[in-house]
Amino acid sequence: METDKKTTIDMIRHGEPVGGKRYRGQIDDPLSDNGWQQMRQTVANHKPWDSIVSSTLSRCAAFAKELSHRHNIPLQLDERFKEKAWGEWEGKTPAELNEHDPFTVTRYLQDPLNNLPHGAEPITDFQKRVLDGWQQLITLHQHKHVLLVGHAGVIRVIISHVLHIPVEHMFRIQVANASVTRLDIQHLDSGLFPRLIFHCGRL
């Protein structure tokens, strides 16, 4: 028998970190004052969540801890939801990367399977890591409403997965700072049926 029970997962990207826009990856820069303001404005006084799950990096975890404490919502920090490691690109701005070759970044974004920066995490490894965390999140929080505080790359991987978009096309999905994406996952006898409810919005 089919049921209409569902799991709702809101994914929010962190706000602006100290140092502004750059390929930050796993460098643990905190949120800037503007980044804190962005996150607080997006969430405001909403508190519909049964649980919060967050990347361990401080630009996500610090806000997740504040929200958890303010509303007494259980929090889990999960290393699998850390941003993609960018290798030699970490900490550099797009302008710096394109200084000697104006198409360096474009080549990667168009074909990340064949233009991996030196020392970077392969996109398929990143996908596997994130989806391992995603599958466990769905299992542990079935029929609940969960907030995942994460990174642009993490959100792109998850959206690509649920919409059956090849992971090498994930950079076609824009994810703004402090924006919210909502997914509903129906638990049917025939399996899981995920749906994208809205993307890059606000609560």
C-alpha positions as CSV (number, residue, x, y, z in Angstrom):
1,M,0.0,0.0,0.0
2,E,1.3,3.4,-1.0
3,T,1.6,6.0,1.8
4,D,1.9,9.8,1.8
5,K,4.5,10.0,4.6
6,K,7.4,12.2,3.7
7,T,10.7,13.5,4.9
8,T,11.4,17.2,4.4
9,I,14.9,18.5,4.1
10,D,15.8,22.1,3.9
11,M,19.4,22.8,2.8
12,I,20.9,26.2,3.5
13,R,24.3,27.3,2.2
14,H,26.5,29.2,4.6
15,G,26.7,33.0,4.4
16,E,29.7,35.0,3.2
17,P,32.9,33.9,4.9
18,V,35.8,36.2,6.0
19,G,37.9,36.9,2.9
20,G,35.0,37.0,0.4
21,K,34.5,34.9,-2.7
22,R,37.3,32.4,-3.4
23,Y,37.8,28.7,-3.9
24,R,37.9,28.1,-0.2
25,G,37.2,24.4,-0.1
26,Q,38.2,23.0,3.3
27,I,40.0,26.1,4.5
28,D,38.2,26.8,7.8
29,D,37.4,30.5,7.4
30,P,34.6,31.7,9.7
31,L,31.6,33.7,8.6
32,S,32.1,37.5,8.2
33,D,29.8,39.9,10.0
34,N,27.8,40.1,6.7
35,G,27.7,36.3,6.5
36,W,26.2,36.1,10.0
37,Q,23.6,38.8,9.1
38,Q,22.7,36.9,5.9
39,M,22.1,33.6,7.7
40,R,20.1,35.2,10.5
41,Q,17.9,37.2,8.0
42,T,17.2,34.0,6.0
43,V,16.2,31.9,8.9
44,A,14.7,34.8,11.0
45,N,12.4,33.2,13.6
46,H,11.6,30.0,11.7
47,K,12.0,26.8,13.7
48,P,10.1,24.0,12.0
49,W,13.0,21.5,12.2
50,D,13.1,18.3,14.3
51,S,16.9,18.2,13.8
52,I,19.8,20.1,12.4
53,V,22.7,18.5,10.5
54,S,25.8,20.5,9.6
55,S,29.2,20.4,7.9
56,T,32.0,20.5,10.5
57,L,33.6,23.6,8.9
58,S,33.0,26.7,11.0
59,R,31.3,28.8,8.4
60,C,28.4,26.2,8.7
61,A,28.9,24.8,12.2
62,A,29.0,28.0,14.1
63,F,25.6,29.1,12.8
64,A,24.1,25.6,13.2
65,K,25.2,25.6,16.9
66,E,23.7,29.0,17.5
67,L,20.4,27.9,15.9
68,S,20.4,24.6,17.8
69,H,21.0,26.4,21.1
70,R,18.5,29.1,20.5
71,H,15.6,26.7,19.7
72,N,16.8,23.6,21.6
73,I,17.0,21.5,18.4
74,P,19.3,18.5,18.3
75,L,22.4,19.1,16.2
76,Q,24.7,16.6,14.4
77,L,28.0,17.6,12.8
78,D,29.0,15.4,9.9
79,E,32.4,15.5,8.1
80,R,30.8,14.0,5.0
81,F,29.1,17.3,4.3
82,K,32.3,19.3,4.2
83,E,33.0,21.3,1.0
84,K,35.0,19.8,-1.9
85,A,38.7,20.0,-1.4
86,W,40.2,22.2,-4.1
87,G,43.9,21.2,-3.9
88,E,46.2,23.9,-5.3
89,W,43.1,26.2,-5.9
90,E,42.3,26.4,-2.2
91,G,42.2,30.0,-1.0
92,K,42.5,31.5,-4.4
93,T,40.0,33.8,-6.1
94,P,38.8,33.2,-9.7
95,A,40.8,36.2,-10.9
96,E,44.0,34.8,-9.4
97,L,43.4,31.4,-11.0
98,N,42.7,33.0,-14.4
99,E,45.6,35.4,-14.3
100,H,47.8,33.4,-16.6
101,D,45.1,31.5,-18.4
102,P,41.7,33.2,-18.6
103,F,39.9,29.9,-19.3
104,T,41.3,27.9,-16.3
105,V,38.2,28.0,-14.2
106,T,35.8,27.8,-17.2
107,R,37.4,24.6,-18.4
108,Y,37.0,23.0,-15.0
109,L,33.4,24.1,-14.6
110,Q,32.5,22.8,-18.0
111,D,34.3,19.4,-17.7
112,P,35.3,18.8,-14.1
113,L,36.1,15.1,-14.8
114,N,39.0,15.9,-17.1
115,N,40.3,19.2,-15.7
116,L,41.0,18.4,-12.0
117,P,43.2,21.0,-10.2
118,H,46.4,19.4,-8.8
119,G,45.7,17.8,-5.4
120,A,41.9,18.4,-5.6
121,E,39.3,15.9,-4.6
122,P,37.9,14.1,-7.7
123,I,34.3,15.0,-8.2
124,T,33.2,11.4,-8.2
125,D,34.9,10.9,-4.8
126,F,33.2,14.1,-3.5
127,Q,29.9,12.8,-4.8
128,K,30.3,9.5,-3.0
129,R,31.2,11.1,0.3
130,V,28.3,13.5,0.2
131,L,25.7,10.8,-0.9
132,D,26.9,8.5,1.9
133,G,26.0,11.2,4.3
134,W,22.8,11.9,2.5
135,Q,21.5,8.3,2.5
136,Q,22.2,8.0,6.2
137,L,20.5,11.4,6.9
138,I,17.3,10.1,5.2
139,T,17.4,6.8,7.0
140,L,18.0,8.3,10.5
141,H,15.5,11.2,10.1
142,Q,12.7,9.4,8.2
143,H,9.4,11.3,8.3
144,K,11.0,14.3,10.0
145,H,11.8,17.9,9.0
146,V,15.6,18.4,8.9
147,L,17.8,21.4,8.2
148,L,21.1,20.7,6.5
149,V,23.7,23.5,6.9
150,G,26.2,23.1,4.1
151,H,28.2,24.3,1.1
152,A,27.4,25.1,-2.5
153,G,29.1,21.9,-3.7
154,V,27.3,19.7,-1.2
155,I,23.9,21.2,-2.3
156,R,24.8,20.8,-6.0
157,V,25.7,17.1,-5.5
158,I,22.4,16.4,-3.7
159,I,20.2,18.3,-6.2
160,S,22.0,16.5,-9.1
161,H,21.4,13.2,-7.4
162,V,17.7,13.6,-6.7
163,L,17.0,15.1,-10.2
164,H,19.2,12.5,-12.0
165,I,21.5,15.1,-13.4
166,P,25.0,13.8,-14.2
167,V,27.4,15.0,-11.5
168,E,29.7,16.5,-14.1
169,H,27.0,19.0,-14.8
170,M,26.5,20.1,-11.2
171,F,28.2,23.5,-11.8
172,R,25.3,24.5,-13.9
173,I,23.4,24.9,-10.7
174,Q,23.9,28.2,-8.9
175,V,23.7,28.3,-5.1
176,A,23.7,31.8,-3.5
177,N,25.1,32.5,0.0
178,A,22.5,31.9,2.7
179,S,19.9,30.6,0.2
180,V,17.5,27.7,1.0
181,T,16.6,24.7,-1.1
182,R,13.8,22.4,0.0
183,L,13.4,18.7,-0.9
184,D,10.4,16.5,0.0
185,I,11.0,12.8,-0.1
186,Q,8.0,10.5,-0.2
187,H,8.4,7.1,1.3
188,L,6.4,4.8,-1.0
189,D,6.1,1.0,-1.1
190,S,7.8,1.3,-4.5
191,G,10.8,3.2,-3.1
192,L,11.8,6.8,-2.4
193,F,10.3,9.6,-4.5
194,P,12.2,12.9,-4.0
195,R,10.9,16.2,-5.3
196,L,12.5,19.6,-5.5
197,I,10.0,22.0,-3.9
198,F,12.1,25.3,-4.3
199,H,15.7,26.3,-4.8
200,C,17.8,29.3,-3.9
201,G,14.9,30.8,-1.9
202,R,14.2,32.0,1.6
203,L,12.0,30.7,4.4
